[in-house]
């Protein structure tokens, strides 16, 4: 079998597999969730507040900067 024919058959086969994968790919649909009393959903009240005040970590930005500087190649 010639190389051109083999390449063509491979290309047709690959496109067929890609078409089947695209047809089988199921994306989530857009739908409205109802607030019916369901056991599977955990609804939070609108006025829920955190009981403990969260303090920002001031060292996080410095840590991220140091990590990005460490990834650079040494020149």
C-alpha positions in Angstrom: 0.0 0.0 0.0 1.3 3.4 -0.9 2.2 5.8 1.8 -0.2 8.5 0.5 -3.1 6.0 0.6 -2.2 4.9 4.2 -2.0 8.6 5.3 -5.4 9.3 3.7 -7.0 6.3 5.4 -5.5 7.3 8.8 -6.7 10.9 8.3 -10.2 9.7 7.5 -10.2 7.3 10.5 -8.9 10.0 12.8 -11.6 12.4 11.6 -14.2 9.7 12.2 -13.1 9.1 15.7 -13.1 12.9 16.4 -16.6 13.2 15.0 -17.8 10.4 17.2 -16.2 11.9 20.2 -17.8 15.3 19.5 -21.2 13.7 19.0 -20.9 11.8 22.3 -19.6 14.8 24.3 -22.5 15.9 26.5 -22.3 19.4 27.8 -24.5 20.5 30.8 -27.7 22.2 29.7 -28.9 25.6 30.8 -31.7 25.0 33.3 -33.3 26.8 36.2 -32.7 25.3 39.6 -35.8 25.4 41.8 -35.8 26.0 45.5 -38.0 23.0 46.3 -37.4 21.3 49.6 -34.8 18.9 48.3 -32.4 16.8 50.4 -29.7 17.0 47.9 -29.3 20.8 48.1 -27.9 22.7 51.1 -29.4 26.2 51.0 -27.8 28.9 53.0 -29.7 31.9 54.4 -29.1 35.2 52.8 -28.0 36.8 56.1 -25.4 34.1 56.9 -22.3 35.7 58.2 -18.9 34.3 59.1 -18.5 33.8 62.8 -14.7 34.4 62.8 -13.2 37.4 61.1 -10.8 36.3 58.4 -7.4 37.9 58.5 -5.5 38.3 55.2 -2.2 36.7 54.9 0.3 39.4 54.2 3.1 37.0 53.4 1.2 35.4 50.6 2.1 38.0 48.0 5.7 37.9 49.0 5.7 34.1 48.8 4.1 34.2 45.3 6.7 36.8 44.1 9.5 34.6 45.5 8.1 31.5 43.7 7.9 33.3 40.4 11.4 34.7 40.7 12.7 31.2 41.5 11.2 29.8 38.3 13.3 32.1 36.1 16.4 30.7 34.5 19.6 32.0 36.0 21.5 34.3 33.6 
